[in-house]
Amino acid sequence: MIEAVGLVKTYGRSRALDGLTLTAGKGVTGLLGPNGAGKSTLIRVLATVLAPDGGELRLLGRDPGADRLEIRRRLGYLPQEPGFQRGFTVFEFVDYVAILKEMTHRRSRHDEVRRVIEEVGLTAVGGRRVRTLSGGMRRRLGIAQALLGEPELILLDEPAAGLDPEQRLSFGELIARLGQDRTVVLSTHQTEDVAALCDRVAVLKAGRCAFAGTPGELRALAEGRVWVSPEKAGGLARRTGDGLYRGVGPVPETARPADPTVEDGYLLLLADHLTEPTP
């Protein structure tokens, strides 16, 4: 579904993507990386909102340079900061996006609008103005419009931002369902989302793909390098709720080993980006 080789995207003197190579097929692929790593730029390139300055890209077996309209008909996209017509109702907004997606038959379009609104749990507020919705509800509204038309490729930029724990659970179930027969790519800062939702994960670092594999393989990078101690030792240590310090890196003599997590593997991979946490 996604084949990217050597992608380059430059803003002035800054390279947001610096020769990035990535492939993704059916299932859920998570994009992890610190701020400025290129996650949102990559999502926008994959959504055909931005054209890369270099490299090769194929989406759904097609060249975005020649077949952008056909690709857009088959993808759904949630940007990091979606623009809402705040005076519209929930139903009116999704219906408006459906019209933009060339759904011209009124009855079948409205059936599809109701379907995606129900998918994200907003049926009860379908008649409310967008400006009256909470941040979490607006995020779910953004997800709803991305699902219109049963797209084969779904691109979600920080989709779980602002969702409460119950909403995150429902969102996780929805993403797992979608990933069974289509390609979903989501960017996130939350390693727990990757561990829970994703079949594969790509870690972006300075505009390149520093790691691509399964969450289990990312976790395994920290095998034998995670420790717990009553004393702080090392720059990658942080204090936990029980008063102990949990660290990643060489195990001090006074510490005991601990089981690694996806976050531990991620922290080790990006160690040069980290500052020492405050206890």
N, C-alpha and C positions, 0 to 999 in steps of 0.2 A: 504493500500500500504506500509506503514511504521509502524512497531511496535518495539519500542526500550524500554527495561526495564533494568534499573540499569547499563547502559553502563559505562565502565571504560576504559580510555586510559591514559597510563603513559609514560612520557618522563623523564627518570632518576628519580629524586626525585619529579618531578612536575606532577600533575594530570591534564591533559587537560580536560578530562571528568571524573567526580567524582560521579558516580551513576545516570547518566542522564536518565530520562524516558520521552518518547515523542511518540505520534502517529500522523499520517497524512494520509488523504485520498484524494479523488479527490478535485481539486481546487488548490489555490495558498497559500502556507504557507510561511510566512516570518520569518527569524531568525534574531533577534536583540540582541545586546550585546556589551559591551566595548571590546577593544582590549584585547586578552588573555582570553576571556570568554569561548572559545572552539568552536566557530562557524565553522571555517575552518576545524578543526579536525573532527567535527561531519559530515560535508559535505563529507570529504574524507572517513570516515567510511561508510557512506551511499552509497558512490560510489564504495565500495569494494576495494579502494586503500589501506586502512589501515584495519587491523583486530583489533577489540577491545580486551583489555586484560581481560575483565570481562563483565558480563551482558548477556542479551539475545537480539537478533536482528532477525527480519524477514522482508524481502523486497519482495514485489510482491507475498506474500504468501510462500516464500521459505527461506531456511536457507542459508545465504551467505557462511558458512563454507563448505557446501556440494554442493551447486548449483551456485557457483560464476559465472561461464561462462554463464549459462542460464540467470541469473539476468543481467549481462552486455549486453547481446543481447537486453534487453528490457529497458535499461536506457540510458539517455544522460547526459553528465557531462561537465561542464565548470569550470575548476579550477581557483583559484584566479590569478595565474600566468601561463597561458597556454604556452606551448612551441611551437613556430612556426618555420617551415623550411623557413627561411627568403628569400631564393633564389627561392622558389616556387612562382608561380602566385596564386591568390586567388582561381581560379578553381582547379589548381593542388593540392593545400593543402587540400581542402575539399575532392577532389577525393581520395587523399592518405588516409585520415581518413576513407572514405567510404570503401576502400579496406580492411583496418584493421578491419572494422566492418563486414567483410565477405560478402560484396556486390560484387559478382563475375561476374554478367552479365553486360557487358560493357555499352550497350545502356540504360538499365533501371537504372544502377548506375549513369550514366551521367545525366539522367532526374532528378533523386533525388538530385544530386549535384546542378543542376541549380535551382531546386525548393527552396532549403534552402538558397541559395545565394540571390534569389529574396526575400525570406521572410524577410531577414535582410537588404534589400536595398543596396546590393553590386553588382547588375548585371552590372552596368556601369563600374565597376573597376575589373571585373572578370579576365581580362588579365594582370593586374598589379602585379608586384612583391610585396610580403608581406612586404619587407623592405622599400618600398616607401609609405606605408599606414600610416595614422595618428593613434594616440592611440585609438581614438574612433572607427575607421574603424577596427582596429585589434580586439577590443573588440567584435564588431559585427561579425567578422569572427569566433571568438571563440564560439559565440552563434550559428552561422550557423552549425558548426560541431556537436554541442550538439543536434541539431534537426534532424540529419540524421536518417532515418528509422522510423520516427514517434514513438519515444520511449514513453512508458507508464509512466515512471518515469523520470523527468527532474530535475537535481541538478545544481544550478547556484550559484557560489561563487562570490559575488560582481559584478553582471552582468552589472550594469548601470555605473560603474566607467569609467570616461572619455567620457561619452556621452554628447553631447550638448543638450539644451532644446528640440529642434525639434526631435533629435534622441531618447531622453527619452520618448517623446510622442508616437512615433512609437513603441518603445520597450514595452511601457505599453499596447498598443493595442494588440501586439503580445502575451504578457504574459496572458492577459485576455482571448484571444482566446484559447490558449493552455490549460488554467485551466478549460475550460468548460467540457472536457472529459478525462482529465488525471491528474496526480499528479505533481505539480511543487513545489519545495522547493528552495527558494533563500535566501542567507544571504546578509545582507546590514547594513550599518551604518546610512542609510537615513530613518528616521521615516516617511517622506512624501511618500516614495515609498511604505512602508507598508500600510499607510492610503489609498493610491490610488489603489494599486494592489492586496492586499492580502485579502483572505477570513478569514484566521486565522493567528495568530502571536504567536511565542514562544520567550520569552526573556531568554537568557542564562546569568548566573551569576556564576562565579567561577566553571565552569564545570557542573553546574546543570541547570535544567529548573526551573526558578523562577516564570514564568507565562506562561500559555497557554490558549488562548481564541481568541475572535474576536478583531479586532482593536477598535471597540466600547467599549468593556469591558475593554481594556487597557486604553482608554481615560477616562472611568468612574472612574478609580482609583484616578484621580485628581479632581473629582467633588467637588466644594466648597473649593478648596485649591489652586486656581490660582488667582493672583491679579495683578493689575496695579497701579503704584504710581509714582509721580514726584520725589520721593526720594528713594534711595536704602535702603532696609530693609530686611536683611536675606541673607544667603549664597547662595541660589538658585535663586538669582535675576540677570537679565542681562538687559543691556540697549538696547532699540529698536531704530529704525531709527527716530522715532518722538521725541526722547529725554526722553521718559518715561522709567520706569523700570518695567519689567514683571517678576514676581516671582512665585515660586511654593513652597507651604508649608503653615504654619499658616498665615492667612491673617492679616497684620498689621492694626491698627486702622485707620491709615491715608490713606489706600489703598481702592480701589474699586474692587469688584470681577470681574473676567473675565472668559470667556468660556474656558474649557480645550481642549487640543489637544492630539493626540496620543503621541507626544513628551513629554508633561507634565506628563502623566501617566508613561512613560518610565523613566523619570528623577527621579520621586518619588520612583519608584521601585528600582533604582540603586543608591539612594542618597549617600550611603557610598562610592561610587566610584568617587564622584565628587569633584572637587576643585572649589574654588570661582572664577567665571568668571571675567576677566578684563573688566571694563566699557568701 
